[in-house]
Amino acid sequence: MAIAEWRRRCQALRDIPLDDRRRAQVLFIGDSIVEGWDDRVWNEFFAPYHPLRLGVGGDQTENVLYRIEHGELEHVAPKVVVLLIGTNNLGNAGDSPESTARGVSAVVRAIRARLSGARLLLLGVLPREQAPEAELRRATLALNHAIAPLGSDPLVHFLDLGGALLAADGTISTAIMADYLHPTGEGYRRMALAMAPVLKSLVEAVSG
């Protein structure tokens, strides 16, 4: 994506009307997988939370840090922030799982510093490539293993949705992820079903 277009899309997120920002109980932050949530699934599972979808296609951890540092989390007070980021560090930049994990950790710290009253639902990076022995699949597993301990913070919950997307033999079907990276509508439905009870409990914990 050209830098001018990326900046335009970031500005569009900062320009979300104040009323929408202030009533949002849940924020989703991440890359194209967040940006591309199937609208029917999104509305069915998340509409009661008046959620904001702060996703930009192609983003890596450093892009999300830039967005946070340049005002994307201003005028919001969510109960829960859902973070999904890191796959583009592995697949586009060729970063190692270890360096990507450091980037995810930095994003978590930045969110916690600005939204200290919110719970953070940190999603494991989704499995990618068709076969379980594929290089990027192994890298994703290593990354998730490295970031899972972030969930030891009582205000951070780590949730790996990978099992909801894989066949019994560990492969990925095009019915679930058409390009073995981005979920289809059915893929997003499976993600939402796995997330729903956890998200509900985190929202209620803050409400209580």
C-alpha positions in Angstrom: 0.0 0.0 0.0 1.3 3.5 -0.9 2.2 5.6 2.2 -0.3 8.3 1.2 -3.2 5.7 1.1 -2.1 4.2 4.4 -2.1 7.7 6.0 -5.5 8.4 4.6 -6.9 5.2 6.1 -5.3 6.0 9.4 -6.8 9.4 9.4 -10.2 8.0 8.6 -10.0 5.9 11.8 -9.0 9.0 13.8 -12.0 10.8 12.2 -14.6 8.3 13.5 -17.3 10.6 15.1 -16.9 11.4 18.7 -20.3 9.9 19.7 -19.3 6.6 18.2 -15.9 6.6 19.9 -17.3 7.5 23.3 -20.0 4.8 23.3 -17.8 2.0 22.1 -17.5 -0.7 24.8 -15.1 -2.8 22.7 -12.3 -1.8 20.3 -10.8 -4.2 17.8 -7.3 -3.2 16.7 -5.1 -4.9 14.1 -4.5 -5.6 10.4 -6.6 -6.7 7.4 -8.1 -9.6 9.4 -9.6 -7.0 11.8 -10.5 -4.6 9.0 -12.2 -7.4 7.0 -14.6 -8.9 9.5 -17.6 -10.2 7.8 -20.3 -7.6 8.4 -23.1 -10.1 9.1 -21.0 -12.0 11.7 -19.8 -8.7 13.2 -23.3 -7.4 13.7 -24.7 -10.7 15.0 -22.0 -11.2 17.7 -20.7 -7.7 18.5 -23.3 -5.0 17.8 -24.5 -4.8 21.4 -21.0 -3.6 22.4 -21.1 -0.7 19.9 -17.7 -1.8 18.7 -15.1 0.1 16.7 -13.1 -1.7 14.1 -9.6 -0.2 14.0 -7.9 -2.4 11.4 -5.7 -1.4 8.5 -4.7 -4.0 5.8 -1.0 -4.8 5.7 -0.2 -3.4 9.2 2.6 -4.8 11.2 3.2 -4.3 14.9 5.2 -1.1 14.3 2.3 0.4 12.2 -0.1 -0.2 15.0 2.3 1.5 17.5 2.5 4.5 15.2 -1.3 4.7 15.0 -1.6 4.5 18.8 1.1 7.1 19.3 -0.6 9.5 16.8 -4.1 9.6 18.4 -6.0 6.6 17.4 -7.0 5.8 21.0 -8.1 9.3 21.9 -11.6 10.0 23.1 -12.4 6.3 23.8 -13.0 4.5 27.0 -13.7 0.9 26.1 -14.2 -1.9 28.5 -12.3 -4.3 26.3 -9.7 -4.0 23.6 -9.3 -6.9 21.2 -5.8 -7.0 19.6 -4.8 -9.2 16.7 -1.5 -8.3 15.1 1.7 -9.9 13.9 1.0 -12.1 10.9 2.4 -9.5 8.5 5.6 -9.2 10.4 6.1 -12.9 9.7 4.8 -13.1 6.2 5.6 -9.7 4.7 8.6 -8.5 6.5 10.1 -11.9 7.2 10.6 -11.1 10.9 11.4 -13.9 13.3 8.8 -15.0 15.8 11.0 -13.7 18.6 11.2 -10.1 17.2 7.5 -10.2 16.3 6.7 -11.1 19.8 8.7 -8.1 21.1 6.6 -6.0 18.8 3.3 -7.5 20.0 4.5 -6.9 23.6 5.2 -3.2 22.8 1.7 -2.8 21.4 0.2 -4.4 24.5 2.2 -2.0 26.7 1.1 1.0 24.6 -2.6 0.1 24.8 -2.3 -0.6 28.6 -0.6 2.8 29.1 -3.4 4.7 27.3 -6.4 2.6 28.4 -5.5 1.4 31.8 -9.1 0.8 32.8 -9.8 -1.6 30.0 -9.2 -5.4 29.8 -7.2 -6.6 26.8 -8.1 -9.6 24.8 -5.0 -10.6 23.0 -5.7 -13.0 20.2 -3.1 -15.5 19.0 -2.1 -14.9 15.4 -4.2 -17.1 13.2 -2.8 -20.2 11.5 -1.8 -19.6 7.8 -0.8 -21.8 4.8 -2.7 -25.0 4.1 -0.4 -27.6 5.5 0.5 -27.8 9.2 4.2 -28.3 8.4 4.4 -25.2 6.3 7.1 -22.7 7.3 4.8 -19.8 8.2 2.5 -22.2 10.1 5.4 -23.2 12.3 6.5 -19.5 12.7 2.9 -18.6 13.8 3.0 -21.4 16.4 6.3 -20.1 17.8 5.0 -16.6 17.9 1.9 -17.6 19.8 4.0 -19.6 22.2 6.1 -16.5 22.8 3.2 -14.1 23.4 0.9 -16.4 25.5 2.7 -15.4 28.7 1.5 -11.9 28.3 -1.8 -13.3 29.5 -0.3 -13.7 33.0 -1.2 -10.0 33.5 -4.6 -10.1 35.3 -5.9 -7.4 32.9 -4.7 -9.3 29.7 -6.4 -12.5 28.5 -4.6 -14.5 25.8 -6.9 -16.5 23.4 -5.7 -18.7 20.6 -8.5 -19.2 18.0 -6.5 -21.4 15.7 -8.2 -24.6 16.7 -11.5 -23.2 15.5 -10.2 -22.8 12.0 -8.3 -26.1 11.4 -9.5 -29.4 10.1 -8.9 -32.5 12.2 -5.7 -33.2 10.3 -4.4 -29.7 10.9 -5.0 -28.4 7.4 -6.9 -25.3 6.5 -9.9 -25.5 4.1 -10.6 -22.8 1.5 -14.1 -22.7 2.9 -12.6 -21.3 6.1 -9.7 -19.2 4.8 -10.0 -18.8 1.1 -6.3 -17.8 0.6 -5.1 -19.7 3.7 -4.7 -16.4 5.5 -7.9 -14.3 5.5 -11.0 -15.9 7.0 -14.2 -16.3 5.0 -17.6 -15.6 6.4 -17.6 -19.1 7.9 -14.1 -18.5 9.3 -15.2 -15.3 11.0 -18.2 -17.1 12.4 -16.1 -19.7 13.9 -13.8 -17.1 15.4 -16.7 -15.2 16.8 -18.3 -18.3 18.4 -15.0 -19.1 20.1 -14.5 -15.5 21.2 -18.1 -14.7 22.3 -18.1 -16.2 25.9 -14.6 -14.8 26.7 -15.5 -11.3 25.4 -18.8 -11.3 27.4 -17.0 -12.3 30.6 -14.4 -9.6 30.2 -17.0 -6.9 29.5 -19.0 -8.0 32.5 -15.9 -8.0 34.7 -15.3 -4.3 33.9 -19.0 -3.5 34.3 -19.0 -5.1 37.7 
